[in-house]
Amino acid sequence: MSKRTLSQVLSIAFALSKAEEVGINEIKWLRNEVKRWAHNLISF
């Protein structure tokens, strides 16, 4: 796992931990980010 990948995981985890404080748009954006990130991970 590269440092960049690890930082992405940490930023996603942090965003999820804050999810209670964010609105619907941020949650939708986060879901899209996770999907895109997972797709990139699978592509390797």
mmCIF entry with sequence, helices, sheets and N, C-alpha, C, O atoms, coordinates in Angstrom:
data_MODEL
# 
_entry.id   MODEL 
# 
_entity.id                         1 
_entity.type                       polymer 
_entity.pdbx_number_of_molecules   1 
# 
_entity_poly.entity_id                      1 
_entity_poly.type                           'polypeptide(L)' 
_entity_poly.nstd_linkage                   no 
_entity_poly.nstd_monomer                   no 
_entity_poly.pdbx_seq_one_letter_code       MSKRTLSQVLSIAFALSKAEEVGINEIKWLRNEVKRWAHNLISF 
_entity_poly.pdbx_seq_one_letter_code_can   MSKRTLSQVLSIAFALSKAEEVGINEIKWLRNEVKRWAHNLISF 
_entity_poly.pdbx_strand_id                 A 
# 
loop_
_entity_poly_seq.entity_id 
_entity_poly_seq.num 
_entity_poly_seq.mon_id 
_entity_poly_seq.hetero 
1 1  MET n 
1 2  SER n 
1 3  LYS n 
1 4  ARG n 
1 5  THR n 
1 6  LEU n 
1 7  SER n 
1 8  GLN n 
1 9  VAL n 
1 10 LEU n 
1 11 SER n 
1 12 ILE n 
1 13 ALA n 
1 14 PHE n 
1 15 ALA n 
1 16 LEU n 
1 17 SER n 
1 18 LYS n 
1 19 ALA n 
1 20 GLU n 
1 21 GLU n 
1 22 VAL n 
1 23 GLY n 
1 24 ILE n 
1 25 ASN n 
1 26 GLU n 
1 27 ILE n 
1 28 LYS n 
1 29 TRP n 
1 30 LEU n 
1 31 ARG n 
1 32 ASN n 
1 33 GLU n 
1 34 VAL n 
1 35 LYS n 
1 36 ARG n 
1 37 TRP n 
1 38 ALA n 
1 39 HIS n 
1 40 ASN n 
1 41 LEU n 
1 42 ILE n 
1 43 SER n 
1 44 PHE n 
# 
_struct_asym.id          A 
_struct_asym.entity_id   1 
# 
loop_
_struct_conf.conf_type_id 
_struct_conf.id 
_struct_conf.pdbx_PDB_helix_id 
_struct_conf.beg_label_comp_id 
_struct_conf.beg_label_asym_id 
_struct_conf.beg_label_seq_id 
_struct_conf.pdbx_beg_PDB_ins_code 
_struct_conf.end_label_comp_id 
_struct_conf.end_label_asym_id 
_struct_conf.end_label_seq_id 
_struct_conf.pdbx_end_PDB_ins_code 
_struct_conf.beg_auth_comp_id 
_struct_conf.beg_auth_asym_id 
_struct_conf.beg_auth_seq_id 
_struct_conf.end_auth_comp_id 
_struct_conf.end_auth_asym_id 
_struct_conf.end_auth_seq_id 
_struct_conf.pdbx_PDB_helix_class 
_struct_conf.details 
_struct_conf.pdbx_PDB_helix_length 
HELX_P HELX_P1 AA1 LYS A 3  ? SER A 17 ? LYS A 3  SER A 17 1 ? 15 
HELX_P HELX_P2 AA2 ALA A 19 ? GLU A 21 ? ALA A 19 GLU A 21 5 ? 3  
HELX_P HELX_P3 AA3 ILE A 24 ? SER A 43 ? ILE A 24 SER A 43 1 ? 20 
# 
_struct_conf_type.id          HELX_P 
_struct_conf_type.criteria    ? 
_struct_conf_type.reference   ? 
# 
loop_
_atom_site.group_PDB 
_atom_site.id 
_atom_site.type_symbol 
_atom_site.label_atom_id 
_atom_site.label_alt_id 
_atom_site.label_comp_id 
_atom_site.label_asym_id 
_atom_site.label_entity_id 
_atom_site.label_seq_id 
_atom_site.pdbx_PDB_ins_code 
_atom_site.Cartn_x 
_atom_site.Cartn_y 
_atom_site.Cartn_z 
_atom_site.occupancy 
_atom_site.B_iso_or_equiv 
_atom_site.pdbx_formal_charge 
_atom_site.auth_seq_id 
_atom_site.auth_comp_id 
_atom_site.auth_asym_id 
_atom_site.auth_atom_id 
_atom_site.pdbx_PDB_model_num 
ATOM 1   N N  . MET A 1 1  ? 0.843   -1.204 0.000   1.00 0.00 ? 1  MET A N  1 
ATOM 2   C CA . MET A 1 1  ? 0.000   0.000  0.000   1.00 0.00 ? 1  MET A CA 1 
ATOM 3   C C  . MET A 1 1  ? 0.876   1.251  0.000   1.00 0.00 ? 1  MET A C  1 
ATOM 4   O O  . MET A 1 1  ? 1.724   1.432  0.874   1.00 0.00 ? 1  MET A O  1 
ATOM 5   N N  . SER A 1 2  ? 0.658   2.101  -0.987  1.00 0.00 ? 2  SER A N  1 
ATOM 6   C CA . SER A 1 2  ? 1.473   3.312  -1.091  1.00 0.00 ? 2  SER A CA 1 
ATOM 7   C C  . SER A 1 2  ? 1.055   4.348  -0.056  1.00 0.00 ? 2  SER A C  1 
ATOM 8   O O  . SER A 1 2  ? -0.031  4.267  0.517   1.00 0.00 ? 2  SER A O  1 
ATOM 9   N N  . LYS A 1 3  ? 1.926   5.318  0.177   1.00 0.00 ? 3  LYS A N  1 
ATOM 10  C CA . LYS A 1 3  ? 1.604   6.389  1.123   1.00 0.00 ? 3  LYS A CA 1 
ATOM 11  C C  . LYS A 1 3  ? 0.393   7.182  0.657   1.00 0.00 ? 3  LYS A C  1 
ATOM 12  O O  . LYS A 1 3  ? -0.435  7.604  1.464   1.00 0.00 ? 3  LYS A O  1 
ATOM 13  N N  . ARG A 1 4  ? 0.298   7.381  -0.660  1.00 0.00 ? 4  ARG A N  1 
ATOM 14  C CA . ARG A 1 4  ? -0.820  8.146  -1.203  1.00 0.00 ? 4  ARG A CA 1 
ATOM 15  C C  . ARG A 1 4  ? -2.136  7.415  -0.945  1.00 0.00 ? 4  ARG A C  1 
ATOM 16  O O  . ARG A 1 4  ? -3.129  8.023  -0.548  1.00 0.00 ? 4  ARG A O  1 
ATOM 17  N N  . THR A 1 5  ? -2.128  6.110  -1.176  1.00 0.00 ? 5  THR A N  1 
ATOM 18  C CA . THR A 1 5  ? -3.318  5.300  -0.933  1.00 0.00 ? 5  THR A CA 1 
ATOM 19  C C  . THR A 1 5  ? -3.693  5.341  0.539   1.00 0.00 ? 5  THR A C  1 
ATOM 20  O O  . THR A 1 5  ? -4.865  5.481  0.887   1.00 0.00 ? 5  THR A O  1 
ATOM 21  N N  . LEU A 1 6  ? -2.689  5.217  1.401   1.00 0.00 ? 6  LEU A N  1 
ATOM 22  C CA . LEU A 1 6  ? -2.931  5.249  2.836   1.00 0.00 ? 6  LEU A CA 1 
ATOM 23  C C  . LEU A 1 6  ? -3.540  6.578  3.260   1.00 0.00 ? 6  LEU A C  1 
ATOM 24  O O  . LEU A 1 6  ? -4.467  6.606  4.070   1.00 0.00 ? 6  LEU A O  1 
ATOM 25  N N  . SER A 1 7  ? -3.027  7.676  2.721   1.00 0.00 ? 7  SER A N  1 
ATOM 26  C CA . SER A 1 7  ? -3.564  8.988  3.073   1.00 0.00 ? 7  SER A CA 1 
ATOM 27  C C  . SER A 1 7  ? -5.004  9.132  2.592   1.00 0.00 ? 7  SER A C  1 
ATOM 28  O O  . SER A 1 7  ? -5.820  9.778  3.249   1.00 0.00 ? 7  SER A O  1 
ATOM 29  N N  . GLN A 1 8  ? -5.320  8.523  1.431   1.00 0.00 ? 8  GLN A N  1 
ATOM 30  C CA . GLN A 1 8  ? -6.699  8.550  0.936   1.00 0.00 ? 8  GLN A CA 1 
ATOM 31  C C  . GLN A 1 8  ? -7.616  7.788  1.879   1.00 0.00 ? 8  GLN A C  1 
ATOM 32  O O  . GLN A 1 8  ? -8.712  8.248  2.200   1.00 0.00 ? 8  GLN A O  1 
ATOM 33  N N  . VAL A 1 9  ? -7.162  6.617  2.321   1.00 0.00 ? 9  VAL A N  1 
ATOM 34  C CA . VAL A 1 9  ? -7.950  5.811  3.259   1.00 0.00 ? 9  VAL A CA 1 
ATOM 35  C C  . VAL A 1 9  ? -8.197  6.590  4.541   1.00 0.00 ? 9  VAL A C  1 
ATOM 36  O O  . VAL A 1 9  ? -9.315  6.616  5.056   1.00 0.00 ? 9  VAL A O  1 
ATOM 37  N N  . LEU A 1 10 ? -7.148  7.226  5.054   1.00 0.00 ? 10 LEU A N  1 
ATOM 38  C CA . LEU A 1 10 ? -7.272  7.993  6.287   1.00 0.00 ? 10 LEU A CA 1 
ATOM 39  C C  . LEU A 1 10 ? -8.216  9.176  6.121   1.00 0.00 ? 10 LEU A C  1 
ATOM 40  O O  . LEU A 1 10 ? -9.011  9.470  7.014   1.00 0.00 ? 10 LEU A O  1 
ATOM 41  N N  . SER A 1 11 ? -8.130  9.858  4.976   1.00 0.00 ? 11 SER A N  1 
ATOM 42  C CA . SER A 1 11 ? -9.006  11.009 4.756   1.00 0.00 ? 11 SER A CA 1 
ATOM 43  C C  . SER A 1 11 ? -10.463 10.573 4.628   1.00 0.00 ? 11 SER A C  1 
ATOM 44  O O  . SER A 1 11 ? -11.366 11.263 5.100   1.00 0.00 ? 11 SER A O  1 
ATOM 45  N N  . ILE A 1 12 ? -10.690 9.418  3.986   1.00 0.00 ? 12 ILE A N  1 
ATOM 46  C CA . ILE A 1 12 ? -12.047 8.878  3.881   1.00 0.00 ? 12 ILE A CA 1 
ATOM 47  C C  . ILE A 1 12 ? -12.562 8.473  5.261   1.00 0.00 ? 12 ILE A C  1 
ATOM 48  O O  . ILE A 1 12 ? -13.705 8.763  5.615   1.00 0.00 ? 12 ILE A O  1 
ATOM 49  N N  . ALA A 1 13 ? -11.711 7.803  6.036   1.00 0.00 ? 13 ALA A N  1 
ATOM 50  C CA . ALA A 1 13 ? -12.100 7.383  7.380   1.00 0.00 ? 13 ALA A CA 1 
ATOM 51  C C  . ALA A 1 13 ? -12.435 8.595  8.244   1.00 0.00 ? 13 ALA A C  1 
ATOM 52  O O  . ALA A 1 13 ? -13.407 8.576  8.999   1.00 0.00 ? 13 ALA A O  1 
ATOM 53  N N  . PHE A 1 14 ? -11.621 9.653  8.128   1.00 0.00 ? 14 PHE A N  1 
ATOM 54  C CA . PHE A 1 14 ? -11.863 10.878 8.872   1.00 0.00 ? 14 PHE A CA 1 
ATOM 55  C C  . PHE A 1 14 ? -13.185 11.511 8.453   1.00 0.00 ? 14 PHE A C  1 
ATOM 56  O O  . PHE A 1 14 ? -13.973 11.942 9.295   1.00 0.00 ? 14 PHE A O  1 
ATOM 57  N N  . ALA A 1 15 ? -13.420 11.561 7.139   1.00 0.00 ? 15 ALA A N  1 
ATOM 58  C CA . ALA A 1 15 ? -14.665 12.130 6.627   1.00 0.00 ? 15 ALA A CA 1 
ATOM 59  C C  . ALA A 1 15 ? -15.869 11.338 7.127   1.00 0.00 ? 15 ALA A C  1 
ATOM 60  O O  . ALA A 1 15 ? -16.889 11.919 7.497   1.00 0.00 ? 15 ALA A O  1 
ATOM 61  N N  . LEU A 1 16 ? -15.749 10.018 7.135   1.00 0.00 ? 16 LEU A N  1 
ATOM 62  C CA . LEU A 1 16 ? -16.842 9.177  7.638   1.00 0.00 ? 16 LEU A CA 1 
ATOM 63  C C  . LEU A 1 16 ? -17.084 9.416  9.121   1.00 0.00 ? 16 LEU A C  1 
ATOM 64  O O  . LEU A 1 16 ? -18.229 9.407  9.575   1.00 0.00 ? 16 LEU A O  1 
ATOM 65  N N  . SER A 1 17 ? -16.014 9.629  9.877   1.00 0.00 ? 17 SER A N  1 
ATOM 66  C CA . SER A 1 17 ? -16.158 9.878  11.310  1.00 0.00 ? 17 SER A CA 1 
ATOM 67  C C  . SER A 1 17 ? -16.862 11.211 11.574  1.00 0.00 ? 17 SER A C  1 
ATOM 68  O O  . SER A 1 17 ? -17.477 11.404 12.622  1.00 0.00 ? 17 SER A O  1 
ATOM 69  N N  . LYS A 1 18 ? -16.762 12.127 10.602  1.00 0.00 ? 18 LYS A N  1 
ATOM 70  C CA . LYS A 1 18 ? -17.411 13.430 10.719  1.00 0.00 ? 18 LYS A CA 1 
ATOM 71  C C  . LYS A 1 18 ? -18.776 13.452 10.033  1.00 0.00 ? 18 LYS A C  1 
ATOM 72  O O  . LYS A 1 18 ? -19.448 14.483 10.023  1.00 0.00 ? 18 LYS A O  1 
ATOM 73  N N  . ALA A 1 19 ? -19.188 12.322 9.462   1.00 0.00 ? 19 ALA A N  1 
ATOM 74  C CA . ALA A 1 19 ? -20.373 12.276 8.604   1.00 0.00 ? 19 ALA A CA 1 
ATOM 75  C C  . ALA A 1 19 ? -21.640 12.771 9.295   1.00 0.00 ? 19 ALA A C  1 
ATOM 76  O O  . ALA A 1 19 ? -22.531 13.315 8.642   1.00 0.00 ? 19 ALA A O  1 
ATOM 77  N N  . GLU A 1 20 ? -21.726 12.586 10.609  1.00 0.00 ? 20 GLU A N  1 
ATOM 78  C CA . GLU A 1 20 ? -22.901 13.033 11.341  1.00 0.00 ? 20 GLU A CA 1 
ATOM 79  C C  . GLU A 1 20 ? -23.052 14.550 11.273  1.00 0.00 ? 20 GLU A C  1 
ATOM 80  O O  . GLU A 1 20 ? -24.153 15.081 11.421  1.00 0.00 ? 20 GLU A O  1 
ATOM 81  N N  . GLU A 1 21 ? -21.941 15.237 11.048  1.00 0.00 ? 21 GLU A N  1 
ATOM 82  C CA . GLU A 1 21 ? -21.956 16.699 11.053  1.00 0.00 ? 21 GLU A CA 1 
ATOM 83  C C  . GLU A 1 21 ? -22.153 17.308 9.673   1.00 0.00 ? 21 GLU A C  1 
ATOM 84  O O  . GLU A 1 21 ? -22.361 18.515 9.548   1.00 0.00 ? 21 GLU A O  1 
ATOM 85  N N  . VAL A 1 22 ? -22.089 16.473 8.635   1.00 0.00 ? 22 VAL A N  1 
ATOM 86  C CA . VAL A 1 22 ? -22.191 17.010 7.278   1.00 0.00 ? 22 VAL A CA 1 
ATOM 87  C C  . VAL A 1 22 ? -23.567 16.783 6.686   1.00 0.00 ? 22 VAL A C  1 
ATOM 88  O O  . VAL A 1 22 ? -24.353 15.981 7.189   1.00 0.00 ? 22 VAL A O  1 
ATOM 89  N N  . GLY A 1 23 ? -23.846 17.497 5.616   1.00 0.00 ? 23 GLY A N  1 
ATOM 90  C CA . GLY A 1 23 ? -25.139 17.401 4.949   1.00 0.00 ? 23 GLY A CA 1 
ATOM 91  C C  . GLY A 1 23 ? -25.182 16.293 3.913   1.00 0.00 ? 23 GLY A C  1 
ATOM 92  O O  . GLY A 1 23 ? -24.209 15.570 3.699   1.00 0.00 ? 23 GLY A O  1 
ATOM 93  N N  . ILE A 1 24 ? -26.332 16.184 3.280   1.00 0.00 ? 24 ILE A N  1 
ATOM 94  C CA . ILE A 1 24 ? -26.576 15.140 2.285   1.00 0.00 ? 24 ILE A CA 1 
ATOM 95  C C  . ILE A 1 24 ? -25.599 15.251 1.112   1.00 0.00 ? 24 ILE A C  1 
ATOM 96  O O  . ILE A 1 24 ? -25.095 14.234 0.635   1.00 0.00 ? 24 ILE A O  1 
ATOM 97  N N  . ASN A 1 25 ? -25.328 16.455 0.649   1.00 0.00 ? 25 ASN A N  1 
ATOM 98  C CA . ASN A 1 25 ? -24.433 16.641 -0.499  1.00 0.00 ? 25 ASN A CA 1 
ATOM 99  C C  . ASN A 1 25 ? -23.038 16.096 -0.227  1.00 0.00 ? 25 ASN A C  1 
ATOM 100 O O  . ASN A 1 25 ? -22.432 15.454 -1.085  1.00 0.00 ? 25 ASN A O  1 
ATOM 101 N N  . GLU A 1 26 ? -22.537 16.356 0.973   1.00 0.00 ? 26 GLU A N  1 
ATOM 102 C CA . GLU A 1 26 ? -21.213 15.861 1.330   1.00 0.00 ? 26 GLU A CA 1 
ATOM 103 C C  . GLU A 1 26 ? -21.200 14.339 1.386   1.00 0.00 ? 26 GLU A C  1 
ATOM 104 O O  . GLU A 1 26 ? -20.232 13.707 0.965   1.00 0.00 ? 26 GLU A O  1 
ATOM 105 N N  . ILE A 1 27 ? -22.272 13.753 1.904   1.00 0.00 ? 27 ILE A N  1 
ATOM 106 C CA . ILE A 1 27 ? -22.356 12.295 1.985   1.00 0.00 ? 27 ILE A CA 1 
ATOM 107 C C  . ILE A 1 27 ? -22.409 11.683 0.590   1.00 0.00 ? 27 ILE A C  1 
ATOM 108 O O  . ILE A 1 27 ? -21.754 10.674 0.330   1.00 0.00 ? 27 ILE A O  1 
ATOM 109 N N  . LYS A 1 28 ? -23.189 12.292 -0.313  1.00 0.00 ? 28 LYS A N  1 
ATOM 110 C CA . LYS A 1 28 ? -23.252 11.822 -1.703  1.00 0.00 ? 28 LYS A CA 1 
ATOM 111 C C  . LYS A 1 28 ? -21.884 11.916 -2.355  1.00 0.00 ? 28 LYS A C  1 
ATOM 112 O O  . LYS A 1 28 ? -21.442 10.990 -3.035  1.00 0.00 ? 28 LYS A O  1 
ATOM 113 N N  . TRP A 1 29 ? -21.208 13.061 -2.137  1.00 0.00 ? 29 TRP A N  1 
ATOM 114 C CA . TRP A 1 29 ? -19.874 13.252 -2.694  1.00 0.00 ? 29 TRP A CA 1 
ATOM 115 C C  . TRP A 1 29 ? -18.927 12.190 -2.151  1.00 0.00 ? 29 TRP A C  1 
ATOM 116 O O  . TRP A 1 29 ? -18.134 11.612 -2.894  1.00 0.00 ? 29 TRP A O  1 
ATOM 117 N N  . LEU A 1 30 ? -19.016 11.940 -0.852  1.00 0.00 ? 30 LEU A N  1 
ATOM 118 C CA . LEU A 1 30 ? -18.140 10.966 -0.209  1.00 0.00 ? 30 LEU A CA 1 
ATOM 119 C C  . LEU A 1 30 ? -18.367 9.569  -0.775  1.00 0.00 ? 30 LEU A C  1 
ATOM 120 O O  . LEU A 1 30 ? -17.413 8.833  -1.025  1.00 0.00 ? 30 LEU A O  1 
ATOM 121 N N  . ARG A 1 31 ? -19.639 9.205  -0.979  1.00 0.00 ? 31 ARG A N  1 
ATOM 122 C CA . ARG A 1 31 ? -19.949 7.897  -1.562  1.00 0.00 ? 31 ARG A CA 1 
ATOM 123 C C  . ARG A 1 31 ? -19.345 7.771  -2.951  1.00 0.00 ? 31 ARG A C  1 
ATOM 124 O O  . ARG A 1 31 ? -18.792 6.728  -3.302  1.00 0.00 ? 31 ARG A O  1 
ATOM 125 N N  . ASN A 1 32 ? -19.450 8.838  -3.744  1.00 0.00 ? 32 ASN A N  1 
ATOM 126 C CA . ASN A 1 32 ? -18.870 8.823  -5.092  1.00 0.00 ? 32 ASN A CA 1 
ATOM 127 C C  . ASN A 1 32 ? -17.356 8.697  -5.038  1.00 0.00 ? 32 ASN A C  1 
ATOM 128 O O  . ASN A 1 32 ? -16.754 7.978  -5.835  1.00 0.00 ? 32 ASN A O  1 
ATOM 129 N N  . GLU A 1 33 ? -16.740 9.408  -4.084  1.00 0.00 ? 33 GLU A N  1 
ATOM 130 C CA . GLU A 1 33 ? -15.292 9.317  -3.908  1.00 0.00 ? 33 GLU A CA 1 
ATOM 131 C C  . GLU A 1 33 ? -14.875 7.894  -3.555  1.00 0.00 ? 33 GLU A C  1 
ATOM 132 O O  . GLU A 1 33 ? -13.902 7.370  -4.097  1.00 0.00 ? 33 GLU A O  1 
ATOM 133 N N  . VAL A 1 34 ? -15.618 7.274  -2.641  1.00 0.00 ? 34 VAL A N  1 
ATOM 134 C CA . VAL A 1 34 ? -15.303 5.906  -2.222  1.00 0.00 ? 34 VAL A CA 1 
ATOM 135 C C  . VAL A 1 34 ? -15.442 4.941  -3.393  1.00 0.00 ? 34 VAL A C  1 
ATOM 136 O O  . VAL A 1 34 ? -14.599 4.063  -3.579  1.00 0.00 ? 34 VAL A O  1 
ATOM 137 N N  . LYS A 1 35 ? -16.509 5.102  -4.190  1.00 0.00 ? 35 LYS A N  1 
ATOM 138 C CA . LYS A 1 35 ? -16.711 4.249  -5.363  1.00 0.00 ? 35 LYS A CA 1 
ATOM 139 C C  . LYS A 1 35 ? -15.569 4.410  -6.356  1.00 0.00 ? 35 LYS A C  1 
ATOM 140 O O  . LYS A 1 35 ? -15.039 3.428  -6.875  1.00 0.00 ? 35 LYS A O  1 
ATOM 141 N N  . ARG A 1 36 ? -15.193 5.671  -6.616  1.00 0.00 ? 36 ARG A N  1 
ATOM 142 C CA . ARG A 1 36 ? -14.122 5.962  -7.567  1.00 0.00 ? 36 ARG A CA 1 
ATOM 143 C C  . ARG A 1 36 ? -12.800 5.394  -7.060  1.00 0.00 ? 36 ARG A C  1 
ATOM 144 O O  . ARG A 1 36 ? -12.028 4.808  -7.819  1.00 0.00 ? 36 ARG A O  1 
ATOM 145 N N  . TRP A 1 37 ? -12.553 5.577  -5.766  1.00 0.00 ? 37 TRP A N  1 
ATOM 146 C CA . TRP A 1 37 ? -11.329 5.094  -5.149  1.00 0.00 ? 37 TRP A CA 1 
ATOM 147 C C  . TRP A 1 37 ? -11.274 3.574  -5.200  1.00 0.00 ? 37 TRP A C  1 
ATOM 148 O O  . TRP A 1 37 ? -10.235 3.001  -5.530  1.00 0.00 ? 37 TRP A O  1 
ATOM 149 N N  . ALA A 1 38 ? -12.382 2.917  -4.878  1.00 0.00 ? 38 ALA A N  1 
ATOM 150 C CA . ALA A 1 38 ? -12.455 1.453  -4.912  1.00 0.00 ? 38 ALA A CA 1 
ATOM 151 C C  . ALA A 1 38 ? -12.236 0.944  -6.340  1.00 0.00 ? 38 ALA A C  1 
ATOM 152 O O  . ALA A 1 38 ? -11.549 -0.056 -6.551  1.00 0.00 ? 38 ALA A O  1 
ATOM 153 N N  . HIS A 1 39 ? -12.821 1.636  -7.311  1.00 0.00 ? 39 HIS A N  1 
ATOM 154 C CA . HIS A 1 39 ? -12.655 1.261  -8.720  1.00 0.00 ? 39 HIS A CA 1 
ATOM 155 C C  . HIS A 1 39 ? -11.185 1.351  -9.131  1.00 0.00 ? 39 HIS A C  1 
ATOM 156 O O  . HIS A 1 39 ? -10.668 0.467  -9.815  1.00 0.00 ? 39 HIS A O  1 
ATOM 157 N N  . ASN A 1 40 ? -10.520 2.428  -8.708  1.00 0.00 ? 40 ASN A N  1 
ATOM 158 C CA . ASN A 1 40 ? -9.092  2.589  -9.006  1.00 0.00 ? 40 ASN A CA 1 
ATOM 159 C C  . ASN A 1 40 ? -8.269  1.479  -8.362  1.00 0.00 ? 40 ASN A C  1 
ATOM 160 O O  . ASN A 1 40 ? -7.319  0.975  -8.962  1.00 0.00 ? 40 ASN A O  1 
ATOM 161 N N  . LEU A 1 41 ? -8.634  1.104  -7.149  1.00 0.00 ? 41 LEU A N  1 
ATOM 162 C CA . LEU A 1 41 ? -7.931  0.055  -6.427  1.00 0.00 ? 41 LEU A CA 1 
ATOM 163 C C  . LEU A 1 41 ? -8.095  -1.279 -7.152  1.00 0.00 ? 41 LEU A C  1 
ATOM 164 O O  . LEU A 1 41 ? -7.135  -2.038 -7.287  1.00 0.00 ? 41 LEU A O  1 
ATOM 165 N N  . ILE A 1 42 ? -9.309  -1.562 -7.617  1.00 0.00 ? 42 ILE A N  1 
ATOM 166 C CA . ILE A 1 42 ? -9.603  -2.799 -8.341  1.00 0.00 ? 42 ILE A CA 1 
ATOM 167 C C  . ILE A 1 42 ? -8.868  -2.825 -9.687  1.00 0.00 ? 42 ILE A C  1 
ATOM 168 O O  . ILE A 1 42 ? -8.439  -3.885 -10.144 1.00 0.00 ? 42 ILE A O  1 
ATOM 169 N N  . SER A 1 43 ? -8.728  -1.663 -10.310 1.00 0.00 ? 43 SER A N  1 
ATOM 170 C CA . SER A 1 43 ? -8.065  -1.569 -11.618 1.00 0.00 ? 43 SER A CA 1 
ATOM 171 C C  . SER A 1 43 ? -6.610  -2.031 -11.566 1.00 0.00 ? 43 SER A C  1 
ATOM 172 O O  . SER A 1 43 ? -6.089  -2.553 -12.552 1.00 0.00 ? 43 SER A O  1 
ATOM 173 N N  . PHE A 1 44 ? -5.959  -1.841 -10.430 1.00 0.00 ? 44 PHE A N  1 
ATOM 174 C CA . PHE A 1 44 ? -4.597  -2.329 -10.262 1.00 0.00 ? 44 PHE A CA 1 
ATOM 175 C C  . PHE A 1 44 ? -4.668  -3.835 -10.122 1.00 0.00 ? 44 PHE A C  1 
ATOM 176 O O  . PHE A 1 44 ? -3.638  -4.490 -9.967  1.00 0.00 ? 44 PHE A O  1 
# 
